[in-house]
């Protein structure tokens, strides 16, 4: 893995960790949760203008391990899902 890709992955993991902490008290899949993650994805989408696309990776894993069947369900992936709410 190139140094640049490794660096970008580390920053993305840090970003998702921070996003997960900020959303820690928000119910997974709620309107607030969806709005916050969609806004974060929108900001990441701006990187596409310079040829870097992380939009699909923003929010990955931030709901995992949360109780009540929130992000930890099989197939949930910890990201938003249209059929959940």
Secondary structure, DSSP 8 states (H G I E B T S, - for coil): --HHHHHHHHHHHHHHHHHHHHTTTS-TTSHHHHHHHHHHHHHHHGGGGGT---GGGTTTTTTTT-TTTSS-STTTTTS--TT--
